């Protein structure tokens, strides 16, 4: 048999057989994958059907848990607000003509308390309410806020006097009566010009109406120990008052340098002012400047043995005996229950 004669047919048949086998394998694999995808699609369809047939949210368990959490939050808020409102000062209702009389009684009370504690005040001191002390009645809608300021000032003055300060220099309050709203047409430049400064910058009204914060500034002279007594007394005051800023400076002459080994002054002159260096003389007819002394002449006598080293308490003397100038800014808060302002407006005729 001549194989060469049928070689083309043999090769073609072999290739066809191989392609048929490959095609069969591919079809079998595709059929298997199709079955898997179809089964997964059926499972997802069943899950979707089950979700669609379930009772819609909210879930009862979640609603119950949210209600319990809300009760806890409300209880905590009520307890905290109750603590803030405890002892809250409520301005009495009064006519504008009665306010100067009430202010006069408060000023007399503060002056008497300061005098009984040996605290000096300036002559004709009106504690920041000068215009109303002269008999000018305020606007009726300003009275509650003014009465709150008077109460806060009186509370702080009593705390200052109880701390045994030397004197009260000035008291600054937020003069809100003189404030005018900046016109909207001025734009950002006008808003910057009308930005509050000083104690007025400390005013803040909570958007939810839960509290109002105002600032007061007190300038006085006191020892360092008295300043600490005032700061420690703030949490115990009947009003909710916190320290916002504190500046202290010493206006007295700086003490002379002291040798911590024996307590002797350095520099050879009183007050720590140095004299001329040893061996340096003055030209004829030239005198010493005021406050500058000549150095001590050298002596052949043996130097005295140094005294004991100074203790820490003896070396730290600045601010303990001198009176410091103090500027203390405090913020006092007025708290209100939610909806209290709306209820008050409804009661007004």
JONORDA-V325863 format. One record per run of one state. SS is the DSSP state (@ for helix, = for strand, . for the rest). FROM is the first residue (numbers start at 1). TO is the last residue. Records with the same first field share a line. If there is no record, write none. Layout:
BEGIN
SS->FROM-TO  FROM-TO
END
This chain:
BEGIN
.->1-3  54-59  86-95  117-119  122-129  134-139  163-166  173-175  179-183  194-197  203-203  206-210  223-223  237-240  250-257  259-264  266-269  273-311  316-323  336-339  348-349
@->4-53  60-85  96-116  130-133  140-162  176-178  184-193  198-202  224-236  270-272  312-315  340-347
=->120-121  167-172  204-205  211-222  241-249  258-258  265-265  324-335
END
